[in-house]
Amino acid sequence: MVLYDDSATLAGSCSGSSSSFSSKPPPMQQQQDIDDLLAGAGYKVRSSELRKVAHRLERLETAMVNSPADFSQLASDTIHYNPSDLASWVDSLLSEFAEPPTCPSEFIMDPVTNQTVANDVWTTTNPNMPQVHHNISYEQQSLNNQLTVVTAMEEDSGIRLVHMLMTCAECVQRGDFSLATSFLKDMQGLLTRVNTVCGIGKVAGHFIDALSRRIFQGIGGGSINGGSAFENEILYHHFYEACPYLKFAHFTANQAILEAFDGHDCVHVVDFNLMHGLQWPALIQALALRPGGPPLLRLTGIGPPSPDGRDSLREIGLRLAELARSVNVRFAFRGVAASRLEDVKPWMLQVNPKESVAVNSIMQLHRLLGSDSNLNSPIETVLSWIRSLNPKIMTVVEQEANHNQPGFLDRFTEALHYYSTMFDSLEACTVEPDKTLAEIYIQREITNVVSCEGSARVERHEPLGKWRTRLSGAGFRPSHLGSNAYKQASMLLTLFSAEGYSVEENEGCLTLGWHSRPLIAASAWQAVSHAPAALDTHRPVVSGACDRNFSSTHPPTALASLLFLKRNDEEEICFESGEKGTPGLDWPYPNKEREMGKNAASQHVHVSISPHLSTPLALPYNIFIRDGHFILT
Amino acid sequence: MVQNHHRGCHRQGNHETVGESKEKRPKFFINDHVDILIEILKRLDCRSLCVAASVCRLWCTIARNDSLWENLCFRHASPPPTSVRSVVLALGGYKRLYMGCVRPVRRRLGRARRASWAGDEVQLSLSLFCVDYYERLGGSNSNGRLVVGESSPSSSLMFLCKPVNV
């Protein structure tokens, strides 16, 4: 027990010191209150104070363990305590570790927390303390140490901070910005009292920043979303190193893709966010070692365009190609530069009908959930063209959180819980600078969730249940991740030194969480097989033959052309297509043409003028071109 | 452990010659019999092998041989298909694989080891090794701006190097 240990270590300190310590003789009524059992051991503790003293002894132990070895001074003989008066002895020791209460009056007025109780504790023991303090012959410890001691005061400050955050968010939702601003000031003051190096203080600091950004800068998003793609890549990379979420995502998705590609010799992977391509070395290696030998692997990586003319996608492709060459895997890479995923059109991916396609989306689909005023929401558009590719497997990894609720307060509360858990899990990482940069990465997410609205808010996370509904409605059926994926994920997590991670299986999907709160969910889907033409029965389907003619000299906008179409039932129709914006086909974007023009395959359609004119087809239509045939849907 | 092997061979050498004249007893130097030395070193564990590498130049050369480390990697697992070797050699060799990935992975998983994981440990190590190779590629290839792994060359394996917080 703690009591006896302390007495053993400090036995020396009470020798000969009683002369300088004048303990008040306890008044008669208190004498009868002394606990009998402890009195037999030599300690005088009031029975009513037993619980308090025990609690404080625990805190003292925590403080001694956490302090940077300064407490060796406590064991010297020059300290005058009377350990038999256990309550005051513990209090005086604790006071050396903890910061003194700075402004007790403020806490008394707060009805929310139980600060009033804390005040009572201090006031009752204060009469005992001054005498002891006079006799302390060593210098008071510097209270500016970065001790990670969580005293009762700090805990209550943390709780108070959370309450104030909620209240402030509620004010923001109501539109009461003046009250919210005053709360912000209070919170910033409270932050100075709370340890902001770890724990609730750090997360609260980020949320306070995000709230102030929302209040003062409006909901336009400011500079966060304008952070350059290069910065994002670096932060993403460090987030990858610091914690296992992305590694889990990559390895699980790779396992699903590997199993889906079993037996296929011509495979094509479409990656919705290439970044540094960290997911693909492991897949290339696994394909190289698979029993039947490696297939021909084509990788299409989608990423944001590089601002300064540097083709970062191509560089990553070259790196991956070199790796593939080292391990003897036939490899081809293609980069598609698009700043938003909904700008990508399926023909840009140049899917060969003979190959098996895998679509890989790591935390990208939620960005499409912002609803514009257009008819087709971006997510439906993208899901429909994914389905039209008829992929063998689609791997979807998304954050397991509900950050897309319309109400601000709900969103805020949910985000507070989610990111607190995530920051907790990040505490275990000790690799710098990964940890700091990973925190900045998460901080950007927080800022986007809290302080942006409309099209600026791209972090619209939805939980797994909603994604299931959405994907099932778009024509996909779930493909269960096998036990191999689960085993691999468990092994991967065991490698991380923090003991709090847990992998769970949720109806065929795997979730990775911290202390049983799932934070990221990985799932795999297959397209319910269908012919693309039957997708939308409202629109007439037109298909026909065309000549494919690659013209590199004519920029697309100058291609004024007529398309000669032949309907399936032999009726000839044709319509006029001019530049973008005029009624007609939606021609590809000019900058995409430059990308596509590198390869020989052509997406242009040869034109010929037909003498027969019929009713022009109305927009919008998607055009798929395959092997000399095109399909409009 | 190395000492015992050495002594054992010495004893064996003495035994063979005991039948001959006792005055002329040819000494047995293990370094003269490199094939036996290789067989012995093949069976050592990692720490002993590293210690053996600092005995003399011959031992160092032999201990650096990748096939010894290949044995170490697959010691507790079933023998791998032959294609693995070319892949591993392309990615940097067995010694690097063992020291960088297999050893920390085995040590970490040792706490929670299950028998069925032995082969998967090596597979997982191989995947991590491949990612590491890829990151190292970035250091030598690009014009410098793209590289983030340059500052910490094998940063993807750094999480394996931290002391485990038990």
Interface residues (C-beta under 8 A of the other chain):
Chain A: F230 E233 I234 H237 H238 Y240 E241 F251 N254 H276 G277 L278 P281 A282 I284 Q285 A286 A288 L289 P291 G293 R310 S312 E315 I316 L318 R319 L320 E322 L323 S326 V327 N328 A428 C429 T430 V431 D434 K487 Q488 M491 L492 T494 L495 F496 S497 A498 E499
Chain B: P81 S83 V84 S86 V87 A90 L91 P104 V105 R108 L109 R111 A112 S116 W117 D120 E121 L124 L126 S127 L128 C130 V131 Y133 Y134 E135 L137 G138 N141 S142 R145 L146 V148 G149 S155 S156 M158 F159 L160 K162 P163 V164 N165
